[in-house]
Amino acid sequence: MRTRVLTLCTAMGLAFLISGCVSGDDGCPIGYFECANGFECVDSVLTCDGVLDCSDGSDESAGMCAACDPLTEYECNDGECVAGSAALVCDSVTDCLDGSDEANCGCDPVTEYECADGECVTGSAALVCDGVDNCLDGSDEAGCSTCGDGEFTCGDGSCIVENWLCDLENDCADGSDEAVALCANGCIEASFFWCSETETIDIGLLCDGTSDCAGDEDETFCADPVTGCDASDFECGNGLCIPGDWECDTLHDCGDCTDEHGGC
């Protein structure tokens, strides 16, 4: 097997010592490529193979190794040629198998969230700090604060009462509690009932006949098992009684969305 990378001096020696070996115009023996630095010769089969054999990398230079027709094709990062031109770059259509024509193009601000590494994931600011790693690099959950039971984590990491979600008011500073992707189906049923500013219980314990809140709040405003709520009140699906004028006011007072029903 012949030597595949030579210094130019060694190559010149071989040109005269090996029978039938003639030095090319570039100073290296036939079958060898002269590196741009002028003192290395590389076996021609090593050029444009994706491996830097010349110490200056000239055996893999773009000018020499471009395999695509610059007039009719676009060259992807992995060397794939696709029909088209530079207009293919960042046109929201992935033409290259390696996706390089759409890399680092930014994300659609309306339908996508841009991760720290440039990845675009379908969704919006509601993806941030929702407890799910939507980005491969986890950047949508990085630095998030931990909100408690009955709370929603806003895109900026702040916490709001989960009953405030999708009530047509931006309670989160970044508006993530009213994001289209989150509120497409309207009201979101609560998982917890707030007994007080600091105490919550599972919403399923509300109006079940047993006091679960320290101050009995979960059984205080419940419909009478026989007569129901007062005539001026609205009876929620979970048995809670709320003032009648709270029905259809866009605020989710019941917690189970029944006061903001489809007939509003």
C-alpha positions, 0 to 999 in steps of 0.5 A: 500500500502506498503512503497516502500523505507525503511531504512535498520533498518526499513526494518529489523524491518518489517522482524520480525514484519510482519507475513510471512515476512522473511529477505533476505540474503542481509539484506532487506525483501523479495521483496526489493532491498538493495542499495549499500550504505547499509542502504536503501531498495527499493521495487524491482519493482522500480529497473531498471525503469529509476528512481533513488530511491536509494540515490546512484543510485544503483537501476539503475546501468548499471551492474544490469539493462543491458537488452541486451545480451553483446555478441550478442546485442548493448544497445542504450541509451534508453535501446533498444537492437539491433542485433550487437556489439560495431561495430555498433557505428559510422559506419554511419548507425543509428541502434538505434531508438534514434540515440545514436549509431551515436551520437558524431561521427563527420560528413562526411567532404565531404558531411556534416557540423557539428553543434556546438552540434554535429548535422550533416546536409547535405551540406558543408561550404557554409551552414555557414552564408548563412542566413538560420538556417540549424543547430537546434542550429543555430550555422551555422549562429552564429557570422556571419557578415551582408553582403550588397546587391550584396555580398556573405557571406563566411563561415568565415563571410567575404563578397565578390562580389556575381558575384565571386561565382563559378568562379573556384577561391577561393575568400573566404579564406575558399573556401566556394564560390566554394563549391560543394553544392553551385556550382553544377549547375555552374554559379549563376546569380547575383541579383544586378549590381554594379554601383560603389564600394559602389552603387548597383541596382537591376540587372533587372534595367540594360540596361532598358533605364532608368538611375538608377545609380548615374553615369549612369553606368547601361546604359553606356555599353548597346547594341544599340537597333538597331545595338547591341554591337560592333563587338569586344564585346560580348552581354550579355543576359541582354543587357550589352556589354563586351569585346569579350575576356571575353566570356568563361574566367570562370569569370561571367562578364555579371551577368546573366551567358550568357558569361559563357554559356554551349558552353564554 
